[in-house]
């Protein structure tokens, strides 16, 4: 079993990631773990319902009247990526007379952050304000043909503390399966 991160993403973010339009995620918090690490993407239930097309592209579903259907991506783990780099996003004011902020990392200027995250300066300012942020780089994206359920993931520490033989899971192992989505992200064993 490997330790990984389960990351909550909005349907809008999921659509951009799965369609290849987004290569960094901007977050207020960063995971406290050694890199590189696999990051699994959980598509939130709220927002527009997403469906995968015949050619693999993701688009809003036209069937929304009765809630989430089995073919929707919402409420499922839809992909994973390899995270080998997380950069601090530094914030600076443009000048003393203006309230706009300028965002950059050690390797990226604001226009590159905006292009790779598909956020404009105003959206960055609304989300981060004058606080430090983090740019999570997405590499080796793997979209799942069949999305995974939360129950396929276990809380971290389960195998470390309880099971010596990982092939023989005791009955109480079901208590360690994930039943609720993370509020932002959480550590899981896959």
C-alpha positions as CSV (number, residue, x, y, z in Angstrom):
1,X,0.0,0.0,0.0
2,X,1.2,3.5,-0.9
3,X,0.6,6.7,0.9
4,X,-1.1,9.3,-1.3
5,X,-3.2,12.5,-1.2
6,X,-6.9,12.7,-1.9
7,X,-7.6,16.2,-3.1
8,X,-11.1,17.8,-3.4
9,X,-11.6,19.7,-6.6
10,X,-14.6,21.6,-7.8
11,X,-16.3,20.3,-10.9
12,X,-15.0,23.4,-12.8
13,X,-11.4,22.5,-11.8
14,X,-11.9,18.9,-12.6
15,X,-13.2,19.7,-16.1
16,X,-10.1,21.9,-16.7
17,X,-7.7,19.3,-15.3
18,X,-9.2,16.4,-17.2
19,X,-9.4,18.3,-20.5
20,X,-5.7,19.2,-20.1
21,X,-6.3,23.0,-19.7
22,X,-4.8,23.3,-16.2
23,X,-1.3,22.4,-15.1
24,X,-1.1,23.9,-11.6
25,X,-3.6,24.1,-8.8
26,X,-3.5,27.1,-6.5
27,X,-4.2,26.4,-2.9
28,X,-4.0,28.2,0.5
29,X,-2.6,25.1,2.3
30,X,0.0,22.6,1.1
31,X,0.4,19.0,2.2
32,X,3.1,18.3,4.7
33,X,4.7,15.3,3.1
34,X,7.7,14.2,1.1
35,X,7.6,14.8,-2.6
36,X,7.0,13.3,-5.1
37,X,3.6,11.8,-4.2
38,X,0.5,10.6,-6.1
39,X,-2.5,12.9,-5.8
40,X,-6.0,11.5,-6.5
41,X,-8.6,14.0,-7.6
42,X,-12.1,13.8,-6.0
43,X,-14.7,15.6,-8.0
44,X,-17.0,17.5,-5.6
45,X,-20.8,16.9,-5.7
46,X,-21.8,20.5,-5.7
47,X,-21.7,22.6,-8.9
48,X,-22.4,21.5,-12.4
49,X,-22.6,17.7,-13.1
50,X,-19.8,16.4,-15.4
51,X,-19.9,13.6,-17.9
52,X,-17.1,12.1,-20.0
53,X,-17.5,12.0,-23.7
54,X,-16.6,9.3,-26.2
55,X,-13.2,10.8,-27.0
56,X,-12.3,11.3,-23.3
57,X,-13.2,15.0,-23.1
58,X,-15.2,16.1,-20.1
59,X,-18.2,18.4,-20.4
60,X,-21.3,19.5,-18.4
61,X,-24.0,16.9,-18.3
62,X,-27.3,17.7,-19.9
63,X,-29.2,15.4,-17.5
64,X,-29.4,17.3,-14.2
65,X,-33.1,17.1,-13.2
66,X,-32.8,14.1,-10.8
67,X,-29.5,14.7,-9.2
68,X,-26.2,12.8,-9.7
69,X,-26.5,9.8,-12.0
70,X,-24.1,6.8,-12.2
71,X,-22.5,8.2,-15.3
72,X,-21.7,11.5,-13.7
73,X,-18.1,12.1,-12.4
74,X,-19.3,14.1,-9.4
75,X,-18.8,12.3,-6.1
76,X,-16.1,10.1,-7.5
77,X,-12.3,9.9,-7.7
78,X,-11.7,10.7,-11.4
79,X,-8.0,10.9,-11.9
80,X,-4.5,10.9,-10.3
81,X,-1.4,12.9,-11.0
82,X,2.2,12.9,-9.9
83,X,3.1,15.9,-7.8
84,X,6.8,16.5,-7.7
85,X,6.8,20.2,-7.1
86,X,4.9,22.6,-4.8
87,X,6.0,26.2,-4.9
88,X,5.2,29.1,-2.6
89,X,3.2,31.9,-4.3
90,X,4.5,35.2,-2.9
91,X,2.3,38.3,-2.8
92,X,3.4,41.8,-3.4
93,X,1.4,45.0,-3.9
94,X,1.8,46.7,-7.2
95,X,2.3,50.1,-5.7
96,X,1.4,52.1,-2.6
97,X,-1.4,53.9,-4.4
98,X,-3.2,50.8,-5.7
99,X,-4.9,47.9,-3.9
100,X,-4.0,45.2,-6.6
101,X,-1.5,42.5,-5.7
102,X,1.2,40.9,-7.8
103,X,1.7,37.1,-7.5
104,X,4.9,35.1,-8.3
105,X,6.9,32.0,-7.3
106,X,10.6,31.5,-7.5
107,X,10.2,30.2,-11.1
108,X,6.9,31.7,-12.3
109,X,5.7,35.2,-12.9
110,X,2.1,36.2,-12.5
111,X,1.1,35.8,-16.1
112,X,2.5,32.2,-16.1
113,X,0.6,31.4,-12.9
114,X,-2.6,32.7,-14.4
115,X,-2.1,30.8,-17.6
116,X,-1.3,27.5,-16.0
117,X,-4.0,27.8,-13.3
118,X,-6.6,29.3,-15.6
119,X,-7.2,32.1,-13.0
120,X,-6.9,35.8,-13.7
121,X,-5.4,38.3,-11.3
122,X,-8.8,39.2,-9.8
123,X,-9.6,35.6,-9.1
124,X,-6.2,35.1,-7.4
125,X,-6.7,38.2,-5.4
126,X,-10.2,37.1,-4.3
127,X,-8.9,33.6,-3.3
128,X,-5.5,34.4,-1.8
129,X,-5.8,38.1,-0.9
130,X,-2.5,39.2,0.6
131,X,-1.8,35.7,2.0
132,X,0.9,33.2,0.9
133,X,-0.4,30.6,-1.5
134,X,0.9,27.4,-3.1
135,X,1.2,26.3,-6.7
136,X,0.8,22.5,-6.9
137,X,2.3,21.3,-10.2
138,X,0.4,18.6,-12.1
139,X,2.5,16.1,-14.0
140,X,1.8,12.6,-15.4
141,X,-2.0,13.0,-15.3
142,X,-3.9,9.7,-15.5
143,X,-7.6,9.9,-16.1
144,X,-9.5,6.8,-14.9
145,X,-11.7,5.1,-17.5
146,X,-14.0,4.1,-14.7
147,X,-14.0,6.5,-11.8
148,X,-13.2,5.1,-8.4
149,X,-15.4,5.2,-5.3
150,X,-14.2,6.7,-2.0
151,X,-14.6,3.2,-0.4
152,X,-11.6,2.0,-2.4
153,X,-9.3,4.3,-0.3
154,X,-8.3,3.8,3.4
155,X,-7.3,6.3,6.0
156,X,-3.5,6.6,6.5
157,X,-2.0,4.6,9.3
158,X,-4.3,1.6,9.0
159,X,-1.7,-0.8,7.7
160,X,1.1,0.7,9.7
161,X,-0.6,0.1,13.1
162,X,-2.9,-2.9,12.6
163,X,-2.2,-5.3,9.7
164,X,1.1,-7.1,9.4
165,X,-0.1,-9.2,6.4
166,X,-1.6,-6.7,4.0
167,X,-3.2,-9.4,1.8
168,X,-5.3,-10.7,4.7
169,X,-7.6,-7.9,5.8
170,X,-9.6,-8.5,8.9
171,X,-13.3,-7.8,9.1
172,X,-12.9,-4.6,11.0
173,X,-10.8,-3.2,8.0
174,X,-14.1,-1.8,6.6
175,X,-14.1,0.7,9.4
176,X,-11.0,2.4,7.9
177,X,-12.5,2.9,4.4
178,X,-13.3,6.4,3.5
179,X,-17.0,7.2,3.6
180,X,-16.8,11.0,3.4
181,X,-15.0,13.3,1.0
182,X,-12.2,15.5,2.4
183,X,-13.0,19.1,3.1
184,X,-9.8,20.1,1.2
185,X,-7.5,17.1,1.1
186,X,-6.4,14.2,3.2
187,X,-3.8,11.4,3.3
188,X,-4.9,8.0,2.1
189,X,-3.5,4.6,1.5
190,X,-4.3,3.0,-1.9
